[in-house]
Amino acid sequence: MYHLTNIAPSRRALFLFAASTVCLGFGNNIVDAKEARRAPKPNNLLIPDAALKRLLKGNDRYVQGVPRVDDFRRERPALVDGQNPCAAVLSCADSRVAPELVFDAGLGDLFVCRVAGNFVNDDTLASMEYAVAVLNTPLILVLGHDHCGAIDATIKSLDQDKPPPGHISSLVSALAPAVKATREQAGDTFAQATRQNVIDNVNKLKSTGPILNAAVEQHRLKVVGGLYRIGTGKVDIVS
């Protein structure tokens, strides 16, 4: 898995797959010494499990209120010619959920897509494929959260059999399967639908070809789901 900084993105994607049989050094956190020398942020060259561990450690710092101190003046020039994020995050657009803060991440650490309801559509899927095929990102996290307005709007729309105004109806259509799947379950429908939506989108990313499912099968990519608790700041891994 090489970071080919001098090759155009379309060609780099092809080289990524051609290099999939190269030993990745799974016994270590850093994937490849040669790649590390070329990467803007060598510490981001992680195997999937190490990338997830990095995120959870950052979230713990955020919860405890002891964030690291970043020197953005030093980081910005290093990232001018490229990026190698250690994780991609598909997050809700909710203003209370900011992945870079939630995981105490620096510039160039996270490749983030945000859409109300944190669901996979053509655009977010293409973005995640770019992160994996071109940027060699080893981890995708689908990040849902409690008190999600998009989930709440979907529940109300289905209960009232009334579509919301404007293009908000497209959000309801995307989130409706998760709400419907949990309607007959005992307990808090809101919480269960929020969790189910994360799980559904994790499964969709894992199984979608030709890029993501191949990377998962080759153990170059891990796709997980998490739930962010607005009141505490804690992220719990749910899938």
Buried (B, 14 or more C-beta within 10 A) or exposed (E): BBBBEEBEEEEBBEBBBEBBEEEBBEEEBBBBEEBBEBBBBBBBBBBBBBBBBBBBEBBBEBBEEEEEEEEEEEBEEBBEEBBBBBBBBBBBEBEEBBBBEBBBBBBBBBBBBBBBBBBBBEEBBEBBBBBBBBBBBBBBBBBBBBBBEBBBBBBEBBEEEEEBEEEBEEBBEBBBBBBEBBEEEEEEBBBBBBBBBBBBBBBBBBEBEEBBBBBBEEEBBBBBBBBBEEEEBBBEEBB
